[in-house]
């Protein structure tokens, strides 16, 4: 299986700068990035392999939660 990452753009700030802002201003953290990058943006984690994609548009959220499960990969985070 070939995995492709067509993820939305996101902030390039250093990890600890983003972490500090997230801890001190969690709402501002999301609102500021949404203002700059739009309704969908990607936050890259410190290890550069794991990412979090934020969606804030109601229709996008509806499509995600009602989509067929075959479009999603699951279980990878449950490795012990």
C-alpha positions as CSV (number, residue, x, y, z in Angstrom):
1,X,0.0,0.0,0.0
2,X,1.3,3.4,-0.9
3,X,0.6,6.2,1.6
4,X,0.5,9.8,0.3
5,X,0.3,12.8,2.5
6,X,-1.7,15.6,0.9
7,X,-2.2,17.5,4.1
8,X,-3.1,21.2,4.4
9,X,-0.4,23.7,5.2
10,X,0.3,24.7,8.7
11,X,2.5,26.7,11.0
12,X,6.3,26.2,10.8
13,X,7.0,27.6,14.2
14,X,9.4,25.5,16.4
15,X,7.7,22.8,18.5
16,X,8.3,24.4,21.9
17,X,7.0,27.8,20.7
18,X,3.8,26.2,19.6
19,X,3.6,24.1,22.8
20,X,4.0,27.2,25.0
21,X,1.3,29.0,23.1
22,X,-1.0,26.0,23.3
23,X,-0.6,25.8,27.0
24,X,-0.9,29.5,27.7
25,X,-3.5,30.4,25.1
26,X,-5.3,27.3,23.8
27,X,-8.2,29.1,22.2
28,X,-5.9,31.8,20.7
29,X,-3.6,29.1,19.4
30,X,-6.3,27.6,17.3
31,X,-7.9,30.8,16.2
32,X,-4.6,32.4,15.2
33,X,-3.7,29.5,13.0
34,X,-7.1,29.2,11.5
35,X,-7.0,32.9,10.6
36,X,-3.7,32.4,8.8
37,X,-4.2,29.0,7.3
38,X,-7.9,28.7,6.9
39,X,-10.5,26.1,8.1
40,X,-8.1,23.2,7.8
41,X,-4.4,23.2,8.9
42,X,-1.8,20.7,9.9
43,X,0.2,20.8,13.1
44,X,3.5,18.8,12.8
45,X,4.6,17.1,16.0
46,X,8.1,17.2,17.3
47,X,9.1,13.9,15.7
48,X,8.0,15.1,12.3
49,X,6.2,11.8,11.6
50,X,3.0,12.3,13.5
51,X,0.7,15.2,12.6
52,X,-2.6,16.6,13.7
53,X,-5.0,18.0,11.2
54,X,-7.5,20.5,12.5
55,X,-10.8,21.0,10.8
56,X,-13.1,23.8,11.9
57,X,-15.7,24.1,9.1
58,X,-19.0,22.4,10.2
59,X,-19.5,20.7,6.8
60,X,-16.0,19.2,6.8
61,X,-16.6,17.8,10.2
62,X,-19.9,16.3,9.1
63,X,-18.2,14.7,6.1
64,X,-15.5,13.2,8.3
65,X,-17.9,11.7,10.9
66,X,-20.3,10.3,8.3
67,X,-17.7,8.9,5.8
68,X,-17.3,5.2,5.1
69,X,-14.7,3.7,7.5
70,X,-12.7,2.2,4.6
71,X,-11.2,5.7,3.9
72,X,-9.5,5.9,7.3
73,X,-6.5,4.0,8.8
74,X,-7.0,3.0,12.4
75,X,-5.3,1.1,15.1
76,X,-1.7,2.3,14.4
77,X,-1.6,4.4,17.6
78,X,-2.6,1.4,19.8
79,X,0.8,-0.3,19.5
80,X,2.1,-1.6,22.9
